[in-house]
Amino acid sequence: MTLVHPAEVVPVRGSRTIAWAKWLFLLAVLALGGLFVARRWPELSVVLGQLRWPAAAAAVALAVLGQLAAMRSCRAILADLGSPLPMAPAGRIYFVSQLGRYLPGAVWGMVALVTLSRDYRIGRKTAVATGLLNLAFSIGAAVVVAALMLPFGALPSVRHLWYVGLLLPAVLVGLHPKVVGTVLDSALRLVGRQPMPQRMSYPGTLRAAGWQTLAWLFLGLHAWVLLVEFGGAAGPRTLAVSVGGFALSYGIGPLFVLTPAGAGVREAGIVLTIGSAVGGTSALAVALVSRMLLVVLDFAQAGVWTLFARFRP
């Protein structure tokens, strides 16, 4: 298989139908994103009034770093599967496809990923495999971070989550390159397709897992900053519970495919994990403000990286 060098990536022009589909996708996502904020605005306006600018700026900066690390994980998977991309198109593909999670159902993000990948001559098989592996690495890294951080908090209120640690062996085995390659090839044979031309390597697996773990750490820190702002303690135990609880709550969100962007599930998870250590009121404030900030940043990142990909030579 001939690899595409980043300098040789040239977007290809899609059909008019695909162009219209992209615009309809964007309009649908914008409508549902706006509806989410509008429905929660009475609660959001109350907690936003208590949020000071320094804490808001720190939380936004950490969230942006987390999102960029998650994008680098997806880019590492693409490169390891034989389709390396420069940062701009990789960011466009990742962040725009991530908007699909705001639509009901679990397929829209994958449809967007496959459609956008066509612009850079990435095959459907590679794009689908990248989307599935990105989801697997995201959930796996979230479980690892939660399993390591929640017990470190050593709080009686989170000891009932001890069973999360039992998932660690399954995660490590499930993300092993040989296991991943075998599962993908077996699935392709079942649908009458040829196996993947290139499998995940050990270095590529470590890069993808490392970036995704870093993403959850940054996002957990952004939740901790908000928690301290809303009256939580600033000690190491609360930090550990914030990072682990946020990773677990947001990491399992994609498993609930009927709720757009895990709406309700992630907030409930934050209240159950972080709230058990600092109280439900503070945890709910963190959940609401974090959700709004991440919604705004998701759309902003998609717009910024689309512009980068369009205007950068």
C-alpha positions, -999 to 999 in steps of 0.1 A, spaced: 0 0 0 13 35 -9 11 59 19 1 95 13 27 120 25 11 150 43 26 174 18 8 155 -10 -27 156 5 -50 174 -19 -87 178 -13 -110 164 -39 -142 180 -50 -173 161 -40 -206 160 -57 -234 186 -53 -254 161 -33 -226 157 -8 -222 194 -5 -259 199 3 -257 170 28 -229 188 46 -249 220 49 -280 201 61 -258 183 86 -245 216 99 -279 233 101 -294 203 120 -265 203 145 -267 241 150 -305 238 156 -302 210 181 -272 226 198 -291 259 202 -321 240 215 -300 224 242 -287 257 254 -321 273 253 -338 245 272 -312 247 300 -308 285 300 -328 292 332 -305 269 352 -274 280 333 -280 317 339 -281 312 376 -248 293 378 -231 315 352 -238 345 375 -216 329 401 -187 321 377 -158 345 378 -137 353 347 -104 339 359 -120 305 367 -139 306 334 -107 314 314 -88 286 331 -116 261 325 -119 270 288 -81 268 283 -80 233 299 -110 222 279 -94 234 246 -62 215 254 -83 184 262 -101 186 228 -68 191 209 -53 161 226 -83 140 216 -79 152 180 -43 142 181 -53 107 192 -77 104 162 -49 118 139 -25 92 153 -50 64 145 -54 77 109 -16 79 104 -11 44 118 -37 30 94 -18 44 65 -35 78 60 -13 105 76 -28 140 75 -15 175 83 -30 191 114 -55 214 96 -74 187 76 -71 163 106 -87 189 128 -114 196 103 -124 160 99 -123 153 137 -141 184 151 -168 186 124 -175 149 127 -178 153 165 -208 176 160 -227 145 148 -231 135 184 -255 163 189 -280 146 166 -301 117 179 -287 83 170 -251 70 169 -244 70 131 -242 107 123 -207 113 136 -195 83 116 -213 94 85 -197 128 88 -162 113 94 -165 91 63 -179 119 41 -152 144 52 -124 118 48 -133 115 11 -122 151 6 -86 139 14 -87 106 -5 -91 85 26 -110 53 18 -143 44 35 -128 13 52 -100 33 68 -124 61 78 -149 37 95 -120 18 112 -107 52 125 -141 62 138 -145 29 157 -110 28 170 -112 65 181 -144 56 201 -127 25 216 -96 44 227 -118 72 241 -138 48 263 -108 27 272 -87 57 283 -117 71 303 -120 38 321 -83 37 329 -82 73 342 -113 66 363 -100 34 377 -67 50 387 -81 83 400 -112 74 419 -95 51 444 -67 76 447 -93 100 461 -97 75 490 -131 90 498 -157 67 513 -183 83 490 -166 69 459 -155 35 472 -186 20 458 -171 25 424 -143 -1 431 -156 -23 403 -144 2 377 -109 -12 384 -120 -47 372 -124 -33 337 -87 -25 334 -76 -59 322 -104 -60 296 -94 -26 283 -57 -35 280 -65 -67 262 -92 -51 240 -69 -23 227 -40 -46 220 -29 -42 184 -33 -79 175 -68 -80 191 -79 -48 173 -66 -60 140 -82 -94 143 -116 -80 153 -116 -55 124 -106 -81 98 -132 -106 111 -159 -79 109 -149 -70 74 -150 -107 63 -185 -110 77 -197 -83 54 -178 -97 24 -150 -71 24 -112 -75 22 -92 -72 55 -76 -39 64 -46 -31 43 -27 -19 74 -31 -27 111 -24 -7 142 11 -9 154 24 -9 189 39 26 186 7 39 170 -14 23 197 7 39 224 5 73 207 -33 71 203 -38 59 239 -14 85 253 -31 114 236 -65 102 246 -54 98 282 -40 133 282 -73 145 268 -92 131 298 -67 145 322 -71 180 308 -109 177 307 -110 165 342 -88 194 353 -113 218 337 -141 202 358 -120 205 389 -114 243 383 -152 247 380 -158 226 411 -134 248 432 -151 279 418 -185 266 430 -174 259 465 -156 226 464 -123 219 482 -91 224 463 -72 194 478 -57 165 459 -85 141 469 -111 163 453 -89 167 423 -86 130 419 -124 125 422 -131 153 397 -107 139 371 -118 103 375 -155 111 378 -155 134 348 -137 109 327 -160 81 337 -192 102 332 -182 116 298 -164 85 286 -195 62 289 -218 89 273 -214 76 237 -227 42 249 -261 57 254 -268 61 217 -304 74 220 -294 106 238 -277 133 218 -241 139 231 -250 118 261 -274 145 274 -286 137 308 -264 106 312 -232 126 316 -248 151 340 -262 122 361 -228 106 362 -211 137 374 -236 142 402 -232 105 412 -194 106 412 -183 141 420 -214 150 439 -209 121 463 -177 139 474 -187 176 474 -225 176 473 -251 175 446 -255 212 442 -219 220 434 -217 189 411 -248 199 392 -234 234 387 -202 219 373 -222 196 350 -243 224 336 -215 249 330 -191 223 317 -217 211 292 -224 246 279 -187 254 276 -180 222 258 -209 227 234 -196 262 225 -161 250 221 -171 220 200 -187 244 175 -159 269 177 -132 242 171 -151 229 141 -153 264 126 -117 273 133 -102 241 119 -125 242 89 -111 277 81 -76 265 87 -81 236 63 -97 258 37 -73 287 36 -40 271 46 -19 261 15 
